[in-house]
Amino acid sequence: MVVALSLGCALAYGLSDFIGGLLARRVSAWTVAVAAQTMATLLTLGLALATGGDATGADFAWSALAGLGSGAGAGFLYRGLSAANMTVVAPVSALLAALLPVVVGVVTGDRPSTVTWAGVLFALPAIWLVSQVADDADPDRRRSHRGGLVDGVLAGLGFGVLFAALGQVPDEAGFGPLVLTQAMAVLATAGLAAVLRAPWVPRDRTALQASAVGVLGFAATAMFLLATQTGLLTVAAVLSSLYPATTVLLAAVVLGERIGRVQAVGLVLAGLAVVLVAAG
């Protein structure tokens, strides 16, 4: 069950990232993130009211931390996807998002097998390889690429906090804590946008369209929470981090983004890392 839920989470995240990245090329990335997370909050609230649960104060504390990571991760991810190659930003964010929960899982009692650790080691060079693109004489494109890498790293760390913190919420807590996660994500995104002096208030039709991204984000986060409650956090986090496969494929087919040979090797290593972690 953990594998199916984690892969479902990866598919939903991949679709939401691609759509959100496209919308962020028309309006502020922070506006897209706020609109999407607001919709996700409303949907999660409805689910929580319908299903109930028995959450503790500690569960809500972990959920609040998860929301801070989610909000920061979404804002930086959409900003990176809007300005740089999706085929670079998405894999970098995903691999960092997978590695942090692995560390947390081990510290909190997970005992991954040797095969799982081999997958983690494959992921390390993959992070560097997927970040490489062919030299470009255009200085604006080089700056955009560097900025996209930074945003990918920041997004990955944010999502790593999300995954690691949600992994501490037990099954009996229900979906109530997840409502707090989504609500805190809205506040975190708006707060970061204000600090960066970027527009974040949804005002037009494009922002309304971003609400559809929130539906996918809601489904992905809910499936991840269920996955962590039915299996190891280390496995759920790494499998969920397959989401760039969808984003990269759509970017290559729809947007015509070229995947270089070095990047392709990195993507293969990333896929192998996920397979090994799942098999372990």
Secondary structure as UniProt FT lines:
FT   HELIX           2..23
FT   TURN            24..26
FT   HELIX           29..51
FT   HELIX           57..83
FT   HELIX           86..107
FT   TURN            108..109
FT   HELIX           114..130
FT   HELIX           139..166
FT   TURN            167..168
FT   HELIX           171..173
FT   TURN            174..175
FT   HELIX           176..195
FT   TURN            196..197
FT   HELIX           205..230
FT   HELIX           233..240
FT   TURN            241..243
FT   HELIX           244..254
FT   HELIX           261..279
//
